[in-house]
Each structure stands twice: as structure tokens, then as C-alpha cells.
Amino acid sequence: MALTTSSVKIHLINNLDNDNVDDSIVIKKDTLNKSYIVTYSDQNNGSPVKHVVTGLHRDNLEDYVYMILKNQSIDEDGYKYIQVTAPAMPRVLVSGSLMKEVYYREHMIEMLGTSLDLLEKVSVK
């Protein structure tokens, strides 16, 4: 496994004042296997759990993230905000309630696509 030094981070925010209740997703590329590694950190009501998914191809990864965003659109107690930190791009903070609209979900997937393209091209210094 040879992971990129840069990553895409999706911060799922429950409370702007307390990040101990927020979940996060970190995506890196395994350049050796040409696949992606996803680490989902779930705060799980004070009992944190990390889920690691390996061997995802780009289309599977985009489907995975799209499903998270789509689930947000129907969740009665969803995240308040979703923040995406991508390589060599400004952070984007979006109200979780906007995920009800297809435009915002599709924009987030487009941003993910651009971010994935940059993973191997950006170095972190």
C-alpha cells in the first residue's frame, strides 16, 4: 500500500462549538493498487468507532459519498453542516439541510471528483 500524502476530508458537523460529537471521513488514494482508502470516524455518542474501507474504485467511492449525502436529506436528526476540505482548494461549509436539494448533492460529488484528481498531484508541506 502506498498512500497519497494529501487527502480529502468530509467533516460531518453536529455542533460548531464541540467537534467531539462530529463524524469525519478521510479519503486517500492507494497509488500502488489504484484504489481508495476511506476512514470513517464515528463519534458514536461518546464511544468512538473507526471504520476503514479499502479497495474502493472511483465510481464506488462516489456512490458511497453520494449515499451519505442522500441519507442526510432524509435524516430527522442529520448533521447541521458538512465541510469538505480538498487538496489545494478552499474549504467549503454547507448547511446539512441543503442536501435535500439534488443540486447541492451533485455539486459535492463534482467537488469530490476534482479532489480525487488532485490527490496524486498535490504534496503537503
ZIQUI-V684058 format. One record per run of one state. SS is the DSSP state (helix for helix, strand for strand, loop for the rest). FROM is the first residue (numbers start at 1). LEN is the number of residues. If there is no record, write none. Layout:
# ZIQUI-V684058
ss->SS from->FROM len->LEN
ss->SS from->FROM len->LEN
This chain:
# ZIQUI-V684058
ss->loop from->1 len->2
ss->strand from->3 len->1
ss->loop from->4 len->4
ss->strand from->8 len->6
ss->loop from->14 len->5
ss->helix from->19 len->3
ss->loop from->22 len->1
ss->strand from->23 len->8
ss->loop from->31 len->4
ss->strand from->35 len->8
ss->loop from->43 len->1
ss->helix from->44 len->3
ss->loop from->47 len->2
ss->strand from->49 len->8
ss->loop from->57 len->1
ss->helix from->58 len->17
ss->loop from->75 len->6
ss->strand from->81 len->5
ss->loop from->86 len->6
ss->strand from->92 len->4
ss->helix from->96 len->5
ss->loop from->101 len->1
ss->helix from->102 len->17
ss->loop from->119 len->7
